[in-house]
Amino acid sequence: MYVCLCNGVTDRHIREAVEKGCGSVGELTMRTGLGANCGSCLGMAAEMVEQMRAELPLPVLAAAA
C-alpha cells in the first residue's frame, strides 16, 4: 500500500526502514523521502512506525537467543 504518493513510499519501505533501526518519522523522511513534499502522510506514517516498533522483538532478547 502506498503511504506517501508524492515520493512513492510504501508500507513495505516503512517496515524495512523500521527493521533497520529507523525510530521516528524524521528519520523515515531522511531515509525514504516520505512526507518531504505535502506532508499529508506524516500522521499515518507515525502510527505505522509506532505499531511496527511495538511488534519488533527487543534487541537484547534477540541477541541473547
ABEGO torsion letter per residue (X at the ends): XBABAAAGBBAAAAAAAAAAGBABAAAAAAAAGBGABAGAAAAAAAAAAAAAAAABBBAAAAAAX
